[in-house]
Each structure stands twice: as C-alpha cells, then as structure tokens.
Amino acid sequence: MANTLILAFHPNMNESRVNRRLLEATRGMADVTVRDEYVLYPDFAIDVKAEQRLVEDHDRIVWQFPFYWYSSPALLKQWQDDVLEYGWAYGSTGDKLHGKELMVAVSAGGAGEKYTKDGEFGITVPELLAPMRATANHIGMTWLDPFILPGTLNLSDDELEAAAGRYAQALGR
C-alpha cells in the first residue's frame, strides 16, 4: 500500500454525513494521513511550505471533496493555486510530484443517472474531473481512477456503509 495523504476539503466536515463517514473508514489504516483543510485554513491562508513538505513525504495524494456546482469547494482551488508552485510542481525545476499518484474522491448529491450524457446534467463525473486529470498530467503525477459517490442525498445507512468500505478498499490498493 502506498503512503497516502488524504486532503479533505469540506467546508463543514462535522455536519457532513457522507464525507465524514468516508474519512472514518480510513481510521486505523496503516500509512494513511488525513488532514481537514478547512479546519486548518478557515481563512484560506494556506501554509504553502508545510503543505508541500507533506505532499513530498507521501506517495499518493487524495483530494476528497463534495461537488459544489460541478466543481471543487473554493479551498481546494486555492490550495492548487498556492501549493502547486512554478519551480516546485512544474516548470524546468518543478519535479517534486513526479511519479506520485493522485486520486480524487468526490461525492455528489445528485443521483448517478443524472451524470450521464443523456441525463439531466448531460455530462459525466469523469468529464467534470478533467481539469484535475490535466493538472496531474502537467505536474508529473499518475492519475488514479477516482472514487465517485453520487446520490449522497438519498443514501441509506447501509449504502453509506458499503461505500465507506469501498473507499477504504480503494485506498488500500
């Protein structure tokens, strides 16, 4: 199993039934570090050097977040803008992430059938994640299959438990 850093980007993890349960499923997993970025940076003043050191110390990075208007919460975008610096993440000397893995774990309130070409939204979740995949390619990371959990507004407790198990299993590969 890879040495994994989960960067959780939920504006209010304490009130999140789904993202909180997914993180709980990782407790006790060897070589998994979890950081609640909104708790660490409520003012969006990201400690860039600390974040870079953490990323450098891990083989697999996971961006975990709920979809907000078909995209990530604002702090994840701020994190990308600040932490993925020229000369560190990309550019002629920006090789600190080369060979590392990037996985996205995204939850969406809408049902899975809405995220199809013929569905209500007319687009798939992997298509919505294309900018993140392009980022991984640009900074030399290996893009892993994302963990996608749609329909969270209507998940039963049993379905959520099964999803949490699948998440832990996906992280263990």
C-alpha positions as CSV (number, residue, x, y, z in Angstrom):
1,M,0.0,0.0,0.0
2,A,1.2,3.5,-0.8
3,N,1.9,6.1,1.9
4,T,-1.3,8.1,1.4
5,L,-2.2,11.7,2.3
6,I,-5.9,12.5,2.2
7,L,-6.5,16.2,1.9
8,A,-10.2,16.6,2.8
9,F,-11.9,19.8,1.5
10,H,-15.3,20.0,3.1
11,P,-16.4,23.4,4.4
12,N,-18.1,21.8,7.4
13,M,-17.0,18.2,7.9
14,N,-18.8,17.9,11.3
15,E,-22.1,18.3,9.5
16,S,-21.2,16.1,6.6
17,R,-22.7,12.7,6.9
18,V,-21.0,11.3,3.8
19,N,-17.5,12.8,3.7
20,R,-17.2,12.4,7.5
21,R,-18.1,8.7,7.2
22,L,-15.6,8.2,4.4
23,L,-12.8,9.6,6.5
24,E,-13.9,7.5,9.4
25,A,-13.4,4.4,7.2
26,T,-9.7,5.3,6.9
27,R,-9.0,5.3,10.7
28,G,-6.5,2.7,11.7
29,M,-5.3,2.2,8.1
30,A,-1.5,1.9,8.0
31,D,0.3,4.7,6.1
32,V,-2.8,7.0,5.8
33,T,-2.6,10.6,7.0
34,V,-5.8,12.7,6.9
35,R,-6.0,16.5,7.0
36,D,-9.1,18.5,7.3
37,E,-8.0,21.5,5.2
38,Y,-11.0,23.8,6.2
39,V,-10.2,23.3,9.9
40,L,-6.5,24.1,9.2
41,Y,-7.2,27.1,6.9
42,P,-10.6,28.6,7.7
43,D,-9.2,32.0,6.5
44,F,-7.7,30.4,3.3
45,A,-4.2,31.5,4.4
46,I,-2.5,28.2,3.4
47,D,0.9,27.3,4.8
48,V,2.4,26.5,1.5
49,K,5.7,25.2,2.7
50,A,4.0,22.9,5.2
51,E,1.6,21.5,2.6
52,Q,4.5,21.0,0.2
53,R,6.5,19.1,2.8
54,L,3.5,16.8,3.5
55,V,3.0,16.1,-0.2
56,E,6.7,15.4,-0.7
57,D,6.5,12.9,2.2
58,H,3.7,10.9,0.7
59,D,3.5,8.6,-2.4
60,R,-0.3,9.0,-3.0
61,I,-2.3,12.2,-2.6
62,V,-6.1,12.1,-2.4
63,W,-8.2,15.2,-2.8
64,Q,-11.5,14.4,-1.1
65,F,-14.4,16.8,-1.5
66,P,-18.1,17.2,-2.3
67,F,-19.1,18.6,-5.7
68,Y,-20.1,22.2,-5.4
69,W,-21.7,23.4,-8.7
70,Y,-19.9,20.6,-10.6
71,S,-16.6,21.5,-9.2
72,S,-14.5,21.5,-6.0
73,P,-15.0,23.7,-3.0
74,A,-13.1,27.0,-3.1
75,L,-10.3,26.0,-0.7
76,L,-9.2,23.1,-3.0
77,K,-8.8,25.6,-5.9
78,Q,-6.9,28.0,-3.6
79,W,-4.7,25.1,-2.4
80,Q,-3.9,24.2,-6.0
81,D,-3.2,27.8,-6.9
82,D,-0.9,28.3,-3.9
83,V,0.8,24.9,-3.3
84,L,1.4,23.8,-6.9
85,E,4.0,26.5,-7.5
86,Y,6.1,27.0,-10.6
87,G,9.6,25.6,-9.9
88,W,8.2,23.2,-7.3
89,A,5.3,21.4,-9.0
90,Y,6.0,22.3,-12.7
91,G,8.5,24.1,-14.9
92,S,12.1,23.3,-15.7
93,T,12.9,22.6,-12.0
94,G,9.4,21.7,-10.8
95,D,9.6,17.9,-10.3
96,K,8.6,17.4,-6.7
97,L,5.5,15.5,-7.6
98,H,6.8,13.4,-10.5
99,G,6.0,9.7,-10.0
100,K,3.5,10.3,-7.2
101,E,-0.2,9.3,-7.5
102,L,-3.2,11.5,-7.5
103,M,-6.6,10.2,-6.6
104,V,-9.8,12.2,-6.3
105,A,-12.6,11.1,-4.0
106,V,-15.8,13.1,-4.9
107,S,-19.3,12.9,-3.5
108,A,-22.3,14.3,-5.3
109,G,-25.8,14.9,-4.1
110,G,-27.4,14.1,-7.5
111,A,-28.2,10.6,-8.5
112,G,-25.7,8.8,-10.7
113,E,-28.1,8.7,-13.7
114,K,-28.1,12.5,-13.8
115,Y,-24.3,12.4,-14.5
116,T,-24.6,10.8,-17.9
117,K,-24.6,12.1,-21.5
118,D,-28.4,11.6,-21.6
119,G,-29.0,12.5,-18.0
120,E,-30.2,15.8,-16.6
121,F,-26.7,17.3,-16.4
122,G,-25.5,16.0,-19.8
123,I,-22.0,15.3,-18.5
124,T,-20.2,12.6,-16.6
125,V,-18.3,12.9,-13.4
126,P,-15.0,11.9,-15.1
127,E,-15.6,14.7,-17.6
128,L,-16.1,17.2,-14.8
129,L,-12.8,16.0,-13.2
130,A,-10.9,16.5,-16.5
131,P,-9.1,19.7,-15.2
132,M,-7.8,17.8,-12.2
133,R,-6.6,15.0,-14.5
134,A,-4.9,17.6,-16.7
135,T,-3.3,19.0,-13.6
136,A,-1.9,15.6,-12.6
137,N,-0.5,15.1,-16.1
138,H,1.1,18.6,-16.1
139,I,2.8,18.1,-12.8
140,G,4.0,14.6,-13.5
141,M,1.6,12.6,-11.3
142,T,-0.1,9.4,-12.1
143,W,-3.8,9.8,-12.3
144,L,-5.7,7.0,-10.5
145,D,-9.3,6.1,-11.1
146,P,-11.4,8.4,-9.0
147,F,-13.6,7.3,-6.2
148,I,-17.0,8.6,-7.2
149,L,-20.0,8.5,-4.9
150,P,-23.2,10.0,-6.5
151,G,-26.6,10.2,-5.0
152,T,-25.5,11.1,-1.5
153,L,-28.7,13.0,-0.7
154,N,-30.6,9.7,-0.7
155,L,-28.1,7.1,0.5
156,S,-29.4,4.7,3.1
157,D,-27.2,4.0,6.1
158,D,-26.4,0.5,4.6
159,E,-25.5,2.1,1.3
160,L,-23.2,4.6,3.0
161,E,-21.5,1.8,5.0
162,A,-20.9,-0.1,1.8
163,A,-19.5,3.0,0.1
164,A,-17.2,3.6,3.1
165,G,-15.9,0.0,2.7
166,R,-15.3,0.5,-1.0
167,Y,-13.4,3.8,-0.2
168,A,-11.1,2.1,2.3
169,Q,-10.5,-0.7,-0.2
170,A,-9.7,1.8,-3.0
171,L,-7.1,3.4,-0.7
172,G,-5.6,0.1,0.1
173,R,-4.6,-0.8,-3.4
